[in-house]
Amino acid sequence: MFVGHACLAFAVAAVGADRLGWSRERALGVAALAALFATIPDVDVVYGLAGVVAPAADAGTVPVESFWDAGNRVHRGVTHALPVGAVVTAAVWLVGRPETARRAAGIATLAVLVPVVAAVSGGLAGAVTAVFVLGVAALVALARRRGLAPGTVTGAAFVGLFTHPFGDLLTGEPPALLYPFDLTLVAERVVLSADPTLHLLGAFGVELATVWLALAAYFQVSGKRPTAHVDRRAVLGVAYAGAALALPAPTLEVSYHFVFSVLAVGFVGVAPPSLDRFRTWRAGVTALAAISLAAVAYAAVYLAVG
């Protein structure tokens, strides 16, 4: 859901700003910032690099498996918690204020968060929080350089940090939404189907839907027509239906062969290979359409033969 987090936040912020009557540039600017804030909670997977460099004895032999085995030890913890998101959002607002005292209070709030988390959950969680705080600080600095108002930056932080955790309810373990409190808001992930393959396909469909939602929001704000950016080559994605017969049925636990291959179908949007073509909206939207058709075709064949 890495891409989905950013796209959902972008769509929410863009549509919200557009409804408020903001200019196109301002609406798209805050939407892009919200999308960046929505990616920050996943910096907690940085510890997964330790699994690639020095995999544990019980970790998978595949680098990707080793990465997730290590990263999941701290993933979806403190950086995904709603109380932490509230504290960080308040700190972002304070940092953006012109008053020196309030700005110092905001910086202090972000800084103090690291030792507090370390005291509650240990040094590893504290280190992850430090990376998280640095990421937030970098985005605030970027926003200030762009001349964005404190309220705009705070709104972007709120949208990004508060939409992110709910995008993780379909895959893996649910986030610790109420950390550090000993309360559980969601105990188990949302199951779309008892069939693990259909659940994966459903989760992948939700991810694609968020990307389409972000595109729809962009085109609404920019005034462009999305249909003008889709090439008929996208229908080639339907050919991926054969993969349902050739590849092992994917699940959340073993999905790399499906995810990588179906994403590769998107290259029909840039075929024949061309850097100039790759940079165009037409290539991106065509690629997304091809991937979407490929996923639907795969699911149809899976249901037919399963």
C-alpha positions, 0 to 999 in steps of 0.5 A: 500500500505504499503508493496507495497511502500517498494517492489517498492523501493526495485525493482527499487533500486535492478535493478538499482544497478544490471545494474550499475554492483554492487555486489550482496551484495551491490545491495541487501543492497541498495535495502533493505535500499531504501525499509526502506526509502519508509516506512518512509513517512507513519509514519504520521499515528502514530497519528491514535493511538490517535483514538484508545486510545480516539476515536472521537465522530463521529469516527467508533466504530471499532478500525481500523475505529477509527485509520484511522479517526484520522490518516487521519487528517495528513496522506499523507501531509508533509511526502509525499511531493516531495519538502520535499523529496528533502530537506530530500534527500539533508540533507541525502547527507550532513550528510553522507559527511566526512566534519564536516561543511557539516555534521552539515549543513545536521543535521541542515536542518533536525532539522529546518524542524520541526519548519518550518512545525509547523509554516506553518501547525500547531503543529500536522504537526510539531510533525509528521514531527519530527517523520519523521525526527527521522526515517530518521536519524535512517536509516542514522545511520544504513547505516553508521554502515553498512559502506554504502557510502554517495552516496549509502545512498542518492540514497536509500533515493531518491528512497524510498522517491520519489516512495512512494507518487505515490503509493498512487494514487489508494487509498484514497485522493491523497498526497499533492505532492507539499506541502507547495506550494499552487499547486495541481499536482493530484486532484483526485485518479486514478480510475481503474473502476467505480465499487468500488469493481473492483477498489479495486480488481485492486488496490490490484492487483497492490499491489501484482504486486509490491511484485512480482516485488520485488521478481523478482528483488531479484531473478535476482540479487541473481541468484536464480530461482523463480520457485524452491520456489513455492509449488503446494499447491499454487493452493489451493488459487483458492478455495477462489473464493467462497468468492465472493458469501459468503462475501459482495462485498468489497470497499475501504471504507469497505475492511477489510473482503476481505483483511484479509481473502484473506491474510489468504489464504497465510497460505497454504504456511506454512501448516502444521504450522511449524516455520522452514517452515515459515522461508523458501523462499518456504513458502513465495513465495508459500503464495504469489502465493496462494494469487494471485490465490485467488484474480484472482479467486475472481475477476473472480467469481465477474465478472461472477455473477455481 
